[in-house]
């Protein structure tokens, strides 16, 4: 029997279905944060226009820097610009999601370090506030991936250690006055430009390429835990191929969501054990 006009099927609850999707491992409150960020008007109206513009401008900036004979950097300026931008033009929700990502990726890398014979110290980058995203945190965040994978020794060292998967309280400075409250994807389109301008072309390519190791990290987590669920979120990217034409904001967003998925599943495995 068909639903009457105006019944439940007349206005399907897309956002509720996204939050309750059983194939999506996030806890409902985290999934709600992600969908609330996507429901902002800036995501609907500004992001689709800004995304191609940002991509073209970033490619032009990198190409021009490759043509200059001097390889200069401005790491401190990049940090200051990004913190100023996040404090004045990005919503507290988007800032919190960004800080979360730094902690979550550190937790994933440290899970690998703790449960293998990898001979390096655990990763220390776990910012808890907006100021923690300064002081070369973005560069350190990418370098940590390379250091762990370069030193990786997959020899198991004993029973799985699921410790230190916690998420500390985060301070996105919600009290601060903001001229605009951009969603995280729109903010990434704009933040990509000072990254391209303030890093050398090789530093920028290294940062972008670090996200191609997502499939490798998911495969490592699957091997360590014996759980093939991690492999569901692989994208088919080849870490052996360097790509010079990447939609960086889109790639960063996907990278952050995949890390959230993997971390949530690790937390679930820890609870079951």
Phi, psi and omega in degrees: 000130184285154178288143177290157176306135181083004179284190185302331183275354181289331181222076185300135185281081185302313185291322177296321179295322178297318181291325185262005180306116184292341178277354181258120192276358184292148171295148185305323182291326177288316177300323178293323176300316182295315181289325176298322177295319181289340182276357179293149184297330180294328178291326182282320191252324184269316185303313182300328179280318185286331185302307179292326179297314179299319182296316180294315181297319179297319178296320179295316180300313181295319180297316179296321180292328177291332181280342180279142183287339183260129178263094183253154178230162177215064184298316182294319177297319179300315179299314182295317179298316183292318179295318177299316181296315181296325182284334188251339190227001184238138183295148177304325179298314179295321178296318179297319177298323179292314178298318178307318184299319180299317180293317184295316179295322175300316179300319179295314180296320181290329174299319178294316181297315184294330188256011175227174179273022180298122190266061172222162178288153176301153178289136186258354186283101178220073181295146180241357178214176184295322180299333180292349177275357175270195177054050175064023182297322181296317179293315180299322180303317180285319182297326180303322179298313181296318183294319180293314182291325179292329181263002190299130171233108188284009175297124179289146185245009179142195178301148182300135179256109181260017182288164174060041172256017184285161173244109181291162174301136184246144180242101179272011181059054181294337182286342187286139177292133180237135178289331180210155181235081182286149170286168187291326182290319176296319179298321180296325178299321181281322181291336180297333184289311175295330174300313181295324183281326188265348176259156171289159178304323179291321177296318180295316179295321178298318179296315180294319184291336181302332181287343177289349178273003178303315180298322179295316180295320177297320179294321178296316179297321178295319179294317183293318184270344186072019184247113182285356181302325180302330184289345179298332188262009175291149185253352182084009178290142178260116180291343182280351182247123176272126183252128182260003183225073185247140172282089191298310180302320178295317181295320179296318181295315179297318178303316181295319180293319179298318177298320177299316179300310183297318181294316179299322180290324175298317179299321179294317177298319179298318180294323181289335181267000000 
